[in-house]
Each structure stands twice: as C-alpha cells, then as structure tokens.
Amino acid sequence: MSSILRLPQKLLYHLYTSFLFTKSDIKTTVIPVSVLACASAPLTNIAHLPHVVFWVWFHVLQFDVSNQTLDPEEDENNKRDRPLPAKRISLRDALILRWLLVPACWAMSYWYSKEVMYASIGLTFLTVVYDELGAHAGHYIVRNLVNALGFVTFEVGASLIAGNDIHYLDSTARLSILCSAGIFFTTIQSQDFKDVEGDTMIGRKTIPIVHPTLAAPTLALALMTWAVGLAYLWHTNFLVTAASNILSLWVGVCYMTSSTVKEYQRSFYLYNVWLTTMHGLPLTWRLASGALA
C-alpha cells in the first residue's frame, strides 16, 4: 500500500530528472524549433501547439541523454545540476533510458505519420553520428554540419505536426527549414565561446579555440548577413527589419566585447533570442500572403 502511495512522488522525481537532462536545451532547441514550426508550417490550430512542443522536447531528451552519458566526468566539474553528476540516476540506468527512448520516439512519431517517423529516425541516426561516432569532438566543420542536419530533422518533424497536412510541407516551410540549417551551420559556434577552457582541456577543436581572433567578428558578420538576407527573403516591414537588424548588431557586439565566461553566457542567451526571432520571420510572409486566413 505504501509503495502505491509513493507512486506520485516517484513519478514527479523521474519527470524532474528528465527535465534536468534537457534544461539547458529548452532555450537553444525547444523554443526556437517550436517557433519555426509554428511560423513556417504554419500553426493554424492552437491544439497542435502542445503536440509540437512535446514532440520536440521528447526528442531533445533522447539526444541529451545520449550526449550526457558519453563522458559524465566532464559534467562533474561545471554542470553538477545535471542528473548524472547530481546522482539522480546511475550511468547504467541512463544508458538503458538512452536506448529505450529510441523506439519510444519512433513509436510516438509514427502515431502522427510515417513522414514524422522518418524525421525521428533521421534524428536518431544523426545523434549516433554526433555522440557515439564522435562527430562532437571532430573538426568544427563536421560538427557544425551534423548539428545543422540534426536541427533539420527536428524542424521537419515539428513543422509536419504543426501544420494542417501531417504528410506534407509546402515550399515556404521547406525554405524556412533550409534557411535554418544555414543559420545553424554558420552560427552554432555561438555556444562554444563560454566553454573554451573546458574544451581546450579535453582537446576539442572549436572555432573559438582554433581561430580565437576571428571567431567573434565572423560570428557577428554571419548574424548581420542572415538578418538582412531573411528580411529581404520574407519581405518584412520596416519595423520588423529594423528590429531584427538592431538585435543582430547588438548580439554581435556583445560577442566581440565579451571576455569572461559569464559575459559569453549572457551573449549566448541573447543569441538564442536572436535565433528565435529569425525563426519567427516566415510568419510575416504567411500573414502578408494570406496563408493564415
């Protein structure tokens, strides 16, 4: 009887553990991908929104459990609130969870459509490439490319769920996802500035380590280029164009003037605001073309 009474407590414990696995990627993945899906699909039924967010989060959980079981000792020093260093779950149980999440993600995705399941399978494959096959520790071009392709799979699945046709993405949605892939490929190094010290210790070759002088200016240039290009592509009005350009300039300057871990962490938060803003721009095209009517 007492074990039954403890079930809610155990459930809450495991739910919070799952949240801790994904906590750092709520701002980097769940929110930006969900915004892109809702803006580009577009989201015409609010009832689809919780499905989009949960599908993205559940697949982020699959990736994060995989990633955090690779080298749990690394998190012992600087990320002690994560489940493994916090001793909320053993490495053995985390590895079991890592592989149980694969069929769980596929099954949930198939419930929507086979196309969503293909996106889920693609994400699983790229997770293995990035984590188990070592792309995360490889050359920064390979790392950026695998990252970008991984986000494509997130966005395809989420956009299919957000839209009215679970089997098909129109040209606007496909173009939005293509642009997003380009954004991630050219700016994903934004997350590496705050981790230079730790990455140097383990021999990781990120852009801020390999090109310390050029890393911040080239990132700032990429941010401005994407802001100008996407404003032109999506025919945004003057206010939206001005706001996105000012935001891009602000984030770029923050990176170029940062020098401490805390400053780079603040810059990375601003980058995620910028990323979410860029992902929302297709909505202006949808509104102007009457696609939401």
N, C-alpha and C positions, 0 to 999 in steps of 0.2 A: 504493500500500500504506500509506504514511504517513497519507494522508487517512482511510483506513478505521480506522486505529488511533486517530485523533483524534476519531472519531465519539462515543465515550462522553464525552469531555471537552467537546465542543461541546453534546451533549445536556444534560449537567449545567449548563453555562453558561446555556443558554436556560431550563431549568427554574428555576434560581435567579433569573433575570431575571423570569420570570413570578411567582415568589413575591414578589419585591420590589415588583412592581406592586400586589399585594394585601396586603402585610404589615400595613398599618395597619387593614385591614378584617377581619382574622381575628377580632379581639375584638369588633368592632362589628357584624358581619354573619354571618360563617360560623358562629361558635359559637352566638349567640342564635337564629338561624333554624333551625339544626340541632336545637337543644334543643327549640324549639317544635314542630317537625315530629315529633320522636320522642315528645314528651309528648302531643300532641293527636291524632296520626293513629290510634292510637298505634303505636310501633315494637314489633311482636310477633316479628320475625325479625331477629336481630342481623346477618344477612348483608346486610340493606338499609342498614345504617348507613354503610358506606363509599360506597355509591351516593349517599346523601343528602348527605354532606359534600362529595364531589367535584362533584356537580351544582351545589350552592350556590357552591362555590369557583370553578368554571369560569365561572359567570355573574357572579360578583363580578369576575373577571378581565376579562370583556367590559366591564363598567361602568367599572372603574378605568382600563383602557387608554384608553377614550373620554375620561374625565374628565381624565386626566393629559396628554393631547395637546392640550387646549384652550389652555392657557397655560403651557407648560413653563418660561417665565422665572420664574413665580411660585415654582416649587419650587427654583429656583437658590439662593434666599436661606435657606430654612428647612427644606427637605426634600431635602437633597442625596444621600441614600442611595437615592432613587427612580431607576429605570432611565434616564430621560431626562437629568436633571442629572448622573448618575454616568457618562454616556456609554457605557452598556452597550448601547444601541440608538439608532439615529438616529430623528429625528422622522418621516421618510418611512417607515421600516420599521415604526414604531409605528402609524402611520396605516393602513398595509396590514394589520397584525395586527388593528387595531381592527375593520375591516370583514370580515376573514376569520373572526373569532370569531362573527359573527352567524350565518352558515349553519352553522358548526360547533356552536353551541349549539342551534340548531333541530334539526339532524340528530340530535344526541345525545338531545334531549328526545323526538323522535318515536320513537326506539328504545324508549322506555318506553311512551308512549301519546300519542294526539293531544291529550288534555287537558293533559299535561305540556308539550307543544309550544305550546299556546295560552298557557300561563303564560310560557314563554320568549319568545314573540312579544310578549306584553304588556310584559315587562321591557325588551325591545329598544326598543319604542315609547317607553316612559317614559324610557329612557336618552337617546334623541334629544331628547325634550322637555326633560329636565333639563340636558343638556350642550349639544348643538348649537343648540337653540332658546332657550337662555339662562334657563331657569327657576331654575338655581342662583344666578343673580345678580339675580333678581327680588324681588318683595315676599316677606317671610318667610312669609306665609300660603300663597302659591302654592308656595314652596319646601318648606314642611312637608308640604303636601298631596301634591305629586309624590313626595316621599320616602316618605310613608306608603303610597301606592299602589304604589310600587316594591317596598317590603317585602312587600306583599300578594302580588305575583307571585312573589317568592322563596319565600314560605311556602306558597303553593298548590302550586307545583311540588315543593318538598321534602316536603310532607306527603303528596302523592299517591305519591311514591316510597317514603316510609317505611311507609305502611300496607299492608294486605293487598289492597285494591282500587285498582289503578292508575288507575281511571277515575272514582272517586267519593270525596267527602269527606262524612263524616256530620255531624250537627248540632253535635257537640262540637268537631270540627276547624274547622268554619266559624265557630263562635262564638269560638274561640281566635284565629283569624286576624283576625276583626273587632275583637276587643279589642286585638290587637297593632297594628292600624292606628291605633286611637285613641291608644294609647301613643306611637307614633312621631309622630303629628300634634301631640300636646301636649307632647312632651318632647325631640324631636330637636334642639332648640336647645341641649341639653346639650353638644354637640360644638363650639359656636360661641364659648364663653367664652374658650377658650385661643387663639383666632385673631382676637381683636378688633383687635389692632394691624394685622395684615396685611389683614384685611377692610376696615378703615377706609381704608387706603391705596389700595385698588382700588375703593372706593365701594360695597361690598356692604352691604346693609341687613339685618343680622341682628337678632334680638330683643335680645341684649346691647348692641348699638350703638344701636338705636332707643329702647329702654326700659332704660337701664342700672340704674336704681334698682329697677325691678320685676322684672327678668329672673330673678334668683336666687330671691327669695321665691315667685314664681308657679311656678317650676320645682319648688321644694320642696313646694309645695301640691299640684301635679299628681302628684308621686311618692307622697305620702301618700294622696291620693284613690284612685289606682289600686291601691295595696297593700290598702287597706281594701275597696274595691269587688271586687277579684278574689278576696280571701279569702272574702268573702260569696258570690260567684258560684260558686266552685269548692268551697265547703263544706270549707275546710281545717281541720285540727285546731288545737288551742290552740297547740302548739309552733310549727307552720308559720306560723300567723297572727302570733304574737308575733315570730318571727324576721324575717318579711318586713316587718313594721311598724317594727321597730328598724332594719333595714337602710335602709328608706326615709327614716327620720328622720335617720340618720347621713349618708346621701348628701346630703340636703337641707341639713343644717347645714354640711357640707363646702363646698358651693357658696356658701352665704351668707357663709361666713367666708374664702373664698379671695380673693386679690387679685393674685397673680402668675401668670405663665404656667405655671410648674412646679406650683403649687398647683391650678390648674384642670385641668392634665393628670392629676394624681392623682385629682381629683374625677371626671374623665371615665372613668378606669379603674374607679372604684367604681360609677359609673352603669352601666357595662356588666355588672358583677357583678349589680347590681340588675335590669337588663333580662333577663339570662339567668335569674335567679330567678323573675321574673314569668312568663316564657315556660314555665317548668317546672311552674307551678302546676296546669295542666289534668291533669297526671299523677295528682295526688291524687284528683281526681274519677274518673278512669279506674280507679284502684285501688279506691276506695270502691264504685264501681258494678259492679265485677267484670268490666270490659271487657277486662282483661288475662288473665282466667282461661282 
